[in-house]
Amino acid sequence: MSTVTTKHSVEIYYKDWGPNDARPIVFHHGWPLSSDDWDNQMLFFLSNGYRVVGIDRRGHGRSAQVSDGHDMDHYAADAAAVVEHLDLRNAVHIGHSTGGGEATRYVARHGQPNGRVAKLIIIGAVPPIMVKTAANPGGLPIEVFDGLRKALADNRSQFYIDLPTGPFYGFNRSGANPSQPVIQNWWRQGMMGSAKAQYDSIKAFSETDFTEDLISIDVPTLVMHGDDDQIVPIAAAALLSIKLLKNGTLKVYKKFPHGMCTTHADVVNPDLLAFIKR
C-alpha cells in the first residue's frame, strides 16, 4: 500500500493515480468513509488527463487506527504530509462534508502559505460551523450530534446501514429509488475504520469553527451544496461560507441530497471540471 508516516508517527494511506507531471487534484472524503467514496470522480478526472490523489483520514479506511489526533488540525497536517511527500504543486483540493472542513483548514493553514494550492472546492461541507451556538444560532443543536454518538456506540453496523438508507442520499424522500449497492458500499467503508476515530470525529466536524480559515483563503473557491441536504443543511453551511470567502463562487443544486457526488455524478463531475479549467 502507498502510505506516508507523519511527524507524529501516524501512517496515512493514499492513492496516487495518473502522470506525475499532470495537474494534481486532491480528494478529502466525508465521515465516516474513505477515499473510496471518490472513486467515480477520481476515474473521471484521470480520464481527463489529471493526476488524482485520494487520502484516507487517520482512523478511517486503510490509515492507522490511532487513539488520538481526531481533530481538524491533525487532519489538515496529515493531508499536508501527503502533499509534501508527493511534492504536489498548483493543486486543486476537493472536499466533501467533513472533508470540506479538512480541505478548508488544509488550504488556510498549509496549502496557501506554502504556495502549493491553486483552487479549493467544497461540497456539502461543514464550514463555517455546524453546531448551534450563541454566535451561530442557525446551527444544529448539540443533541443532534449526541444522538449520532449514541447510535454509533450502541450499534455501529446498524447505524451505518440506516444513515445511507435514509437521509445521506435522500433515499428517504418520496419517489426515491434506493440503491442497495450504494448503501452497502457506504457500510463497507464505514466499517473499515476505527469506531473510536469515527466517534471522536463527530466533535471535530460539528464543533470546529472554520470562520477564520474561510476569511483567510484567497484562492478561487467553489462552494457546491444541494438544497435538500438533510445532513449538512445549506442555510447554516454554504450560504454562510460564501459570505466569508474573498474569491468564492456558490452553486446550489435543487433537490440534491448530501451524497450528491454519488447520486448525481453526471451533473457534479462536469461542473467540477469546468471550474478547474476556468
Residue frames relative to the residue before (quaternion, step in Angstrom):
aa qw qx qy qz dx dy dz
M 1.0000 0.0000 0.0000 0.0000 0.00 0.00 0.00
S 0.4377 -0.6670 0.5344 0.2791 3.55 -1.21 0.57
T 0.1392 0.7893 -0.5833 0.1319 3.56 -0.59 1.16
V 0.1664 -0.7263 0.6492 0.1529 3.50 -1.37 0.31
T 0.2950 -0.7419 0.5748 0.1794 3.57 -1.05 0.76
T 0.3599 -0.7620 0.5015 0.1959 3.57 -0.60 1.15
K 0.6804 -0.4792 0.3575 0.4238 3.55 -1.31 0.14
H 0.6595 0.4623 -0.3021 0.5099 3.57 1.28 -0.27
S 0.5107 -0.6928 0.3773 0.3418 3.58 1.34 0.37
V 0.4500 0.6452 -0.4766 0.3926 3.55 1.05 0.82
E 0.3161 -0.7597 0.5427 0.1687 3.56 -0.80 1.05
I 0.1000 -0.8023 0.5884 -0.0041 3.56 -0.63 1.24
Y 0.3073 -0.7580 0.5561 0.1477 3.54 -0.82 1.09
Y 0.0382 0.7880 -0.6142 0.0183 3.56 -1.13 0.72
K 0.3052 -0.6779 0.6300 0.2245 3.52 -1.39 0.39
D 0.0267 -0.7845 0.6195 -0.0095 3.57 -1.03 0.78
W 0.0686 0.8198 -0.5566 0.1154 3.56 -0.16 1.33
G 0.7318 0.4301 -0.3229 0.4185 3.53 -1.13 0.72
P 0.7058 -0.4730 0.3205 0.4187 3.57 -1.31 0.21
N 0.5314 -0.6518 0.4436 0.3099 3.58 -0.98 0.82
D 0.7158 0.4428 -0.2624 0.4718 3.58 1.11 -0.58
A 0.5090 0.6276 -0.4314 0.4011 3.59 1.27 0.12
R 0.6127 -0.5483 0.4055 0.3994 3.57 -1.22 0.43
P 0.3315 -0.7826 0.4918 0.1894 3.61 -0.73 0.99
I 0.1122 -0.7334 0.6665 0.0734 3.52 -1.24 0.72
V 0.1573 -0.8003 0.5768 0.0465 3.56 -0.73 1.11
F 0.2034 -0.8100 0.5470 0.0576 3.56 -0.80 1.10
H 0.1383 -0.7763 0.6143 0.0304 3.55 -0.92 1.06
H 0.2914 -0.8220 0.4711 0.1319 3.60 -0.43 1.24
G 0.5575 -0.6091 0.4677 0.3155 3.53 -1.37 0.30
W 0.5886 -0.5535 0.4640 0.3631 3.53 -1.40 0.11
P 0.7094 -0.2778 -0.6465 -0.0405 1.66 -1.91 1.68
L 0.2925 0.8433 -0.4055 0.1972 3.53 1.21 0.66
S 0.4127 -0.6645 0.5481 0.2961 3.57 -1.17 -0.64
S 0.7160 -0.4188 0.3154 0.4609 3.56 -1.27 -0.05
D 0.5052 0.6477 -0.4240 0.3813 3.62 1.22 -0.29
D 0.5763 0.6022 -0.3799 0.4011 3.59 1.15 -0.51
W 0.6877 0.4618 -0.2676 0.4921 3.57 1.27 -0.36
D 0.2894 0.8019 -0.4959 0.1652 3.63 1.22 0.11
N 0.6585 0.5187 -0.3230 0.4393 3.59 0.85 -0.93
Q 0.7084 0.4556 -0.2656 0.4692 3.58 0.82 -1.00
M 0.6486 0.5229 -0.3350 0.4402 3.59 0.96 -0.76
L 0.6532 0.4905 -0.3111 0.4857 3.59 1.01 -0.77
F 0.6218 0.5499 -0.3339 0.4466 3.58 1.03 -0.81
F 0.7309 0.4193 -0.2519 0.4758 3.59 0.76 -0.98
L 0.5731 0.5634 -0.3791 0.4587 3.57 1.13 -0.55
S 0.6840 0.4822 -0.2792 0.4708 3.59 0.97 -0.86
N 0.6833 0.4453 -0.2764 0.5083 3.57 1.28 -0.31
G 0.6732 -0.5747 0.2733 0.3766 3.57 1.20 0.49
Y 0.5431 0.6249 -0.3992 0.3939 3.58 1.23 0.25
R 0.4059 -0.6225 0.5956 0.3050 3.52 -1.39 0.24
V 0.0966 -0.8255 0.5556 0.0216 3.60 -0.66 1.04
V 0.0911 -0.7897 0.6066 -0.0050 3.53 -0.94 1.01
G 0.0566 -0.7885 0.6124 0.0079 3.58 -0.80 1.05
I 0.1871 -0.8019 0.5644 0.0580 3.55 -0.86 1.01
D 0.2829 -0.7085 0.6181 0.1897 3.57 -1.04 0.83
R 0.4319 -0.7091 0.4989 0.2487 3.57 -0.67 1.12
R 0.6228 -0.5346 0.3996 0.4082 3.61 -1.10 0.58
G 0.8051 0.2349 -0.2025 0.5055 3.57 -0.91 0.94
H 0.6952 0.4092 -0.2555 0.5328 3.58 1.30 -0.06
G 0.8282 0.2014 -0.1347 0.5054 3.57 -1.19 0.49
R 0.7924 -0.2972 0.2505 0.4702 3.53 -0.88 -1.06
S 0.4773 0.6528 -0.4550 0.3729 3.60 1.23 0.18
A 0.6916 -0.5082 0.3239 0.3981 3.55 -1.26 0.47
Q 0.3580 -0.7301 0.5474 0.1978 3.56 -1.02 0.90
V 0.0317 0.8296 -0.5522 0.0760 3.54 0.53 1.24
S 0.5879 -0.6286 0.4002 0.3147 3.55 -1.23 0.53
D 0.8247 0.1990 -0.0714 0.5245 3.57 1.00 -0.75
G 0.6479 0.5455 -0.3821 0.3696 3.55 -1.33 -0.12
H 0.4557 0.6870 -0.4550 0.3366 3.58 1.18 0.41
D 0.4604 0.6268 -0.4684 0.4193 3.51 0.52 1.31
M 0.6835 -0.5417 0.3071 0.3809 3.56 -1.19 0.50
D 0.6045 0.5519 -0.3744 0.4356 3.61 1.05 -0.59
H 0.6834 0.4579 -0.2848 0.4921 3.58 0.93 -0.86
Y 0.6115 0.5487 -0.3589 0.4429 3.61 0.97 -0.77
A 0.6835 0.4864 -0.2840 0.4644 3.58 0.88 -0.97
A 0.6519 0.5076 -0.3123 0.4687 3.58 1.00 -0.82
D 0.6268 0.5265 -0.3352 0.4664 3.60 1.04 -0.73
A 0.6397 0.5092 -0.3208 0.4780 3.59 0.99 -0.82
A 0.6374 0.5300 -0.3219 0.4574 3.57 1.01 -0.83
A 0.6198 0.5478 -0.3434 0.4449 3.60 1.04 -0.73
V 0.6517 0.4955 -0.3113 0.4826 3.59 1.02 -0.80
V 0.6584 0.5219 -0.3077 0.4466 3.58 0.88 -0.97
E 0.6972 0.4626 -0.2766 0.4727 3.57 0.91 -0.89
H 0.6043 0.5557 -0.3463 0.4541 3.58 1.09 -0.71
L 0.7373 0.3837 -0.2079 0.5156 3.58 1.00 -0.86
D 0.3141 -0.7798 0.4737 0.2624 3.57 1.36 -0.17
L 0.1825 0.8043 -0.5359 0.1804 3.56 0.86 1.03
R 0.0083 -0.7925 0.6091 -0.0301 3.56 -0.95 0.95
N 0.8057 0.2046 -0.1927 0.5214 3.55 -1.23 0.58
A 0.3070 0.8029 -0.4567 0.2290 3.55 1.15 0.70
V 0.2960 -0.6809 0.6369 0.2074 3.50 -1.37 0.47
H 0.1505 -0.7869 0.5938 0.0745 3.58 -0.84 0.98
I 0.0856 -0.7902 0.6069 -0.0014 3.55 -0.86 1.09
G 0.0160 0.8158 -0.5762 0.0477 3.56 -0.74 1.07
H 0.1903 -0.7726 0.5981 0.0954 3.54 -1.03 0.87
S 0.8612 0.0414 -0.0414 0.5049 3.57 -1.01 0.90
T 0.8109 0.0236 0.0236 0.5843 3.64 -0.52 -1.11
G 0.6313 0.5404 -0.3205 0.4547 3.55 1.07 -0.74
G 0.5862 0.5570 -0.3672 0.4596 3.57 1.21 -0.44
G 0.6356 0.4977 -0.3203 0.4957 3.54 1.12 -0.65
E 0.6397 0.5266 -0.3147 0.4630 3.56 0.96 -0.88
A 0.6779 0.4900 -0.2934 0.4629 3.58 0.89 -0.93
T 0.6275 0.5393 -0.3288 0.4552 3.57 1.04 -0.79
R 0.6927 0.4518 -0.2846 0.4848 3.57 0.86 -0.91
Y 0.6069 0.5473 -0.3618 0.4486 3.60 1.01 -0.70
V 0.6812 0.4873 -0.2975 0.4582 3.58 0.80 -1.00
A 0.6914 0.4923 -0.2859 0.4449 3.60 0.86 -0.94
R 0.7882 0.3633 -0.1712 0.4663 3.59 0.85 -0.97
H 0.8088 0.2520 -0.0999 0.5219 3.60 1.09 -0.66
G 0.7521 0.4537 -0.2524 0.4059 3.56 0.49 -1.20
Q 0.7078 0.4491 -0.2661 0.4759 3.56 0.85 -0.95
P 0.6724 0.4840 -0.3215 0.4585 3.67 0.80 -0.83
N 0.7257 0.4192 -0.2379 0.4910 3.59 1.10 -0.70
G 0.4616 -0.7237 0.4176 0.2981 3.58 1.26 0.08
R 0.4842 0.6958 -0.4123 0.3338 3.59 1.15 0.54
V 0.7214 0.4342 -0.2357 0.4854 3.59 1.19 -0.33
A 0.2520 -0.7784 0.5615 0.1234 3.55 -1.04 0.87
K 0.8034 -0.0166 0.0549 0.5926 3.58 0.99 -0.84
L 0.2033 -0.7505 0.6188 0.1123 3.52 -1.33 0.48
I 0.0430 -0.7648 0.6424 0.0206 3.56 -1.09 0.81
I 0.0209 -0.7896 0.6133 0.0012 3.59 -0.81 0.99
I 0.1384 -0.8154 0.5620 -0.0106 3.54 -0.83 1.13
G 0.8264 -0.0526 0.0049 0.5606 3.60 -0.66 1.07
A 0.3049 0.8368 -0.4105 0.1954 3.52 1.23 0.61
V 0.5848 -0.6454 0.3948 0.2927 3.56 -1.18 0.68
P 0.5648 0.5898 -0.4286 0.3866 3.69 1.00 -0.39
P 0.5181 -0.1071 -0.8438 -0.0895 1.51 -2.33 1.01
I 0.7563 -0.1916 0.1262 0.6128 3.63 1.05 -0.74
M 0.4088 -0.7615 0.4576 0.2088 3.57 -0.86 0.96
V 0.7087 0.4936 -0.2845 0.4160 3.57 0.84 -0.97
K 0.5087 -0.6371 0.4907 0.3075 3.54 -1.16 0.63
T 0.0746 0.7666 -0.6331 0.0767 3.56 -0.89 1.01
A 0.7021 -0.4247 0.3354 0.4628 3.56 -1.29 0.02
A 0.7096 0.4335 -0.2485 0.4968 3.56 1.07 -0.76
N 0.7586 0.2629 -0.1474 0.5776 3.58 1.27 -0.32
P 0.0428 -0.8684 0.4937 0.0160 3.59 0.61 1.13
G 0.6641 0.5105 -0.3089 0.4506 3.60 1.20 -0.37
G 0.4802 0.6885 -0.4239 0.3402 3.57 1.28 0.05
L 0.6042 -0.5563 0.4288 0.3761 3.54 -1.35 0.10
P 0.5478 -0.6261 0.4349 0.3447 3.62 -0.96 0.78
I 0.6103 -0.5745 0.4023 0.3682 3.56 -1.12 0.68
E 0.5727 0.6146 -0.3723 0.3946 3.58 1.15 -0.58
V 0.5666 0.5831 -0.3803 0.4408 3.59 1.16 -0.55
F 0.7225 0.4333 -0.2426 0.4811 3.57 0.88 -0.96
D 0.5740 0.5479 -0.3746 0.4796 3.57 1.17 -0.50
G 0.6326 0.5354 -0.3198 0.4592 3.58 1.09 -0.73
L 0.6222 0.5245 -0.3339 0.4757 3.57 1.06 -0.72
R 0.6557 0.5151 -0.3107 0.4563 3.56 0.94 -0.90
K 0.6607 0.5069 -0.3100 0.4587 3.58 0.94 -0.87
A 0.6574 0.5118 -0.3143 0.4550 3.59 0.92 -0.89
L 0.6482 0.5124 -0.3164 0.4660 3.58 1.00 -0.80
A 0.7035 0.4703 -0.2751 0.4564 3.57 0.86 -0.96
D 0.6664 0.5226 -0.3091 0.4327 3.59 1.01 -0.77
N 0.7793 -0.1645 0.1670 0.5811 3.59 0.84 -0.97
R 0.2009 -0.8347 0.5018 0.1055 3.54 0.30 1.30
S 0.6543 0.5347 -0.3273 0.4230 3.59 0.88 -0.89
Q 0.6760 0.4756 -0.2957 0.4790 3.59 0.93 -0.86
F 0.6189 0.5512 -0.3280 0.4534 3.57 1.03 -0.83
Y 0.7148 0.4528 -0.2508 0.4703 3.56 1.00 -0.87
I 0.5750 0.4758 -0.3971 0.5341 3.55 1.31 0.26
D 0.6803 0.5291 -0.2936 0.4136 3.56 0.89 -0.99
L 0.6743 0.5299 -0.3154 0.4061 3.61 0.88 -0.90
P 0.7258 0.3906 -0.2728 0.4962 3.65 0.79 -0.84
T 0.5912 0.5610 -0.3720 0.4442 3.60 1.15 -0.48
G 0.7648 0.3640 -0.1699 0.5036 3.56 1.14 -0.69
P 0.9003 0.0271 -0.0250 0.4336 3.57 -0.66 -1.13
F 0.5534 0.6487 -0.4163 0.3156 3.63 1.02 -0.62
Y 0.7973 0.2312 -0.1033 0.5479 3.57 0.87 -0.99
G 0.5183 -0.6487 0.4141 0.3730 3.57 1.26 0.10
F 0.3497 0.7607 -0.4843 0.2541 3.58 1.20 0.41
N 0.6094 0.5451 -0.3500 0.4572 3.59 1.28 -0.15
R 0.5323 0.6307 -0.4091 0.3892 3.60 1.25 -0.03
S 0.6069 -0.5616 0.4235 0.3700 3.55 -1.19 0.63
G 0.8142 0.2418 -0.2009 0.4880 3.55 -0.89 0.97
A 0.4783 0.6725 -0.4430 0.3503 3.60 1.25 -0.07
N 0.2538 -0.7479 0.5968 0.1419 3.55 -1.22 0.58
P 0.2275 -0.8204 0.5061 0.1383 3.62 0.16 1.23
S 0.2631 -0.7549 0.5854 0.1348 3.54 -1.02 0.88
Q 0.3662 -0.7521 0.5062 0.2097 3.58 -0.50 1.15
P 0.6376 0.5131 -0.3590 0.4485 3.65 0.90 -0.68
V 0.6336 0.5147 -0.3318 0.4729 3.61 1.03 -0.75
I 0.6530 0.5105 -0.3064 0.4680 3.58 0.94 -0.90
Q 0.6830 0.4862 -0.2884 0.4626 3.59 0.91 -0.92
N 0.6387 0.5166 -0.3320 0.4636 3.59 1.04 -0.69
W 0.6059 0.5340 -0.3439 0.4789 3.58 1.09 -0.70
W 0.6526 0.5098 -0.3015 0.4727 3.59 0.94 -0.95
R 0.6413 0.5385 -0.3217 0.4419 3.58 0.92 -0.93
Q 0.6849 0.4820 -0.2935 0.4608 3.58 0.82 -0.95
G 0.6653 0.5176 -0.3109 0.4391 3.55 0.90 -0.92
M 0.7109 0.4682 -0.2621 0.4547 3.57 0.89 -0.92
M 0.5290 0.6131 -0.4129 0.4169 3.60 1.24 -0.17
G 0.7164 0.4914 -0.2485 0.4284 3.55 1.05 -0.78
S 0.6417 -0.5255 0.4180 0.3705 3.50 -1.40 0.04
A 0.4847 -0.6644 0.4869 0.2941 3.57 -0.88 0.94
K 0.6604 0.5040 -0.3223 0.4538 3.61 0.94 -0.79
A 0.6456 0.5162 -0.3274 0.4578 3.58 0.92 -0.85
Q 0.6849 0.4799 -0.2836 0.4692 3.56 0.93 -0.90
Y 0.6081 0.5378 -0.3403 0.4745 3.59 1.09 -0.68
D 0.6960 0.4697 -0.2733 0.4692 3.59 0.82 -1.01
S 0.6311 0.5717 -0.3288 0.4084 3.56 1.07 -0.75
I 0.5347 0.6146 -0.4187 0.4013 3.60 1.15 -0.42
K 0.6415 0.4979 -0.3160 0.4906 3.58 1.01 -0.76
A 0.6497 0.5394 -0.3185 0.4306 3.57 0.94 -0.89
F 0.7518 0.3978 -0.2470 0.4642 3.60 0.78 -0.93
S 0.7182 0.4596 -0.2690 0.4478 3.60 1.11 -0.51
E 0.7963 0.3468 -0.1572 0.4700 3.58 0.99 -0.77
T 0.5236 0.6257 -0.4294 0.3872 3.62 1.21 -0.14
D 0.2614 -0.7562 0.5853 0.1311 3.55 -0.95 0.96
F 0.1489 -0.8219 0.5486 0.0362 3.57 -0.54 1.22
T 0.2935 0.8026 -0.4886 0.1760 3.60 1.24 0.16
E 0.7145 0.4442 -0.2659 0.4707 3.59 0.75 -1.01
D 0.5915 0.5553 -0.3689 0.4535 3.60 1.09 -0.61
L 0.6759 0.4949 -0.2949 0.4597 3.57 0.84 -0.99
I 0.6496 0.5259 -0.3170 0.4483 3.58 0.94 -0.87
S 0.7092 0.4877 -0.2626 0.4361 3.58 0.99 -0.84
I 0.6123 0.5815 -0.3491 0.4062 3.60 1.19 -0.46
D 0.0512 -0.8187 0.5719 0.0129 3.57 -0.82 0.99
V 0.4845 0.6224 -0.4714 0.3945 3.62 1.20 0.09
P 0.6247 -0.5323 0.3920 0.4156 3.62 -1.11 0.50
T 0.0448 -0.8137 0.5781 -0.0413 3.56 -0.79 1.08
L 0.1817 -0.7654 0.6114 0.0861 3.54 -0.93 0.99
V 0.1381 -0.7738 0.6167 0.0438 3.55 -0.83 1.08
M 0.0336 -0.8086 0.5858 -0.0421 3.58 -0.52 1.25
H 0.1231 0.8031 -0.5707 0.1187 3.59 -0.86 0.91
G 0.3697 -0.7006 0.5640 0.2332 3.54 -1.07 0.74
D 0.4162 -0.7273 0.4766 0.2659 3.60 -0.86 0.83
D 0.6754 0.4001 -0.3138 0.5341 3.61 1.28 0.13
D 0.2678 0.7635 -0.5294 0.2553 3.56 1.12 0.74
Q 0.1835 -0.8192 0.5390 0.0686 3.58 -0.48 1.22
I 0.6308 0.5287 -0.3263 0.4649 3.59 1.29 -0.15
V 0.7687 0.0765 -0.0173 0.6348 3.57 0.93 -0.98
P 0.2522 -0.8092 0.5073 0.1560 3.62 0.07 1.23
I 0.5493 -0.6861 0.3835 0.2837 3.53 -0.81 1.10
A 0.6295 0.5854 -0.3490 0.3732 3.60 0.96 -0.82
A 0.7577 0.3513 -0.1896 0.5163 3.58 1.02 -0.77
A 0.6823 0.4534 -0.2756 0.5029 3.58 1.27 0.11
A 0.8313 0.2333 -0.1312 0.4872 3.58 -0.22 -1.27
L 0.6818 0.5067 -0.3037 0.4314 3.59 0.91 -0.87
L 0.6632 0.4413 -0.3029 0.5231 3.57 1.25 -0.33
S 0.6274 0.5593 -0.3399 0.4219 3.59 0.97 -0.84
I 0.6618 0.5324 -0.3259 0.4151 3.57 0.87 -0.91
K 0.6315 0.5433 -0.3329 0.4419 3.60 1.13 -0.56
L 0.6941 0.4855 -0.2614 0.4628 3.56 1.21 -0.52
L 0.6347 0.5575 -0.3232 0.4264 3.59 1.20 -0.50
K 0.4604 -0.6890 0.4919 0.2670 3.56 -1.00 0.86
N 0.8133 0.1579 -0.0135 0.5598 3.55 0.98 -0.90
G 0.3315 0.7892 -0.4495 0.2553 3.54 0.92 0.98
T 0.1665 -0.7388 0.6448 0.1032 3.51 -1.31 0.56
L 0.2004 -0.7900 0.5718 0.0936 3.58 -0.83 0.99
K 0.0069 -0.7744 0.6325 -0.0110 3.55 -0.97 0.92
V 0.1224 -0.8071 0.5774 0.0159 3.55 -0.55 1.26
Y 0.2139 -0.7913 0.5671 0.0810 3.56 -0.91 0.99
K 0.3933 -0.7574 0.4793 0.2048 3.53 -0.51 1.24
K 0.8683 0.0364 -0.0966 0.4851 3.54 -0.89 1.15
F 0.4532 0.6680 -0.4788 0.3452 3.62 1.17 0.30
P 0.4124 -0.7196 0.5066 0.2356 3.62 -1.06 0.77
H 0.7337 -0.3905 0.3094 0.4620 3.53 -1.36 -0.07
G 0.7534 0.3862 -0.2066 0.4905 3.59 0.90 -0.94
M 0.1708 0.8530 -0.4824 0.1028 3.57 1.06 0.71
C 0.5601 0.5944 -0.4069 0.4092 3.62 1.13 -0.38
T 0.6806 0.4352 -0.2714 0.5232 3.58 1.24 -0.46
T 0.7455 0.4322 -0.2389 0.4477 3.57 0.72 -1.07
H 0.8019 0.1849 -0.0767 0.5629 3.59 1.12 -0.65
A 0.1107 0.8322 -0.5322 0.1093 3.57 0.99 0.87
D 0.6131 0.5752 -0.3504 0.4130 3.59 1.09 -0.65
V 0.6863 0.4182 -0.2685 0.5310 3.58 1.23 -0.44
V 0.6817 0.5226 -0.2860 0.4246 3.56 0.89 -0.99
N 0.6751 0.5358 -0.3168 0.3960 3.61 0.78 -0.97
P 0.6773 0.4690 -0.3160 0.4705 3.66 0.80 -0.81
D 0.6316 0.5236 -0.3374 0.4616 3.60 1.07 -0.66
L 0.6211 0.5242 -0.3349 0.4769 3.57 1.04 -0.75
L 0.6675 0.5141 -0.2951 0.4506 3.56 0.90 -0.96
A 0.6525 0.5244 -0.3162 0.4464 3.56 0.94 -0.89
F 0.6639 0.4920 -0.3076 0.4718 3.60 0.97 -0.82
I 0.6604 0.5059 -0.3176 0.4551 3.58 0.92 -0.82
K 0.6922 0.4722 -0.2764 0.4707 3.59 1.01 -0.78
R 0.5405 0.6684 -0.3982 0.3202 3.57 1.14 -0.59
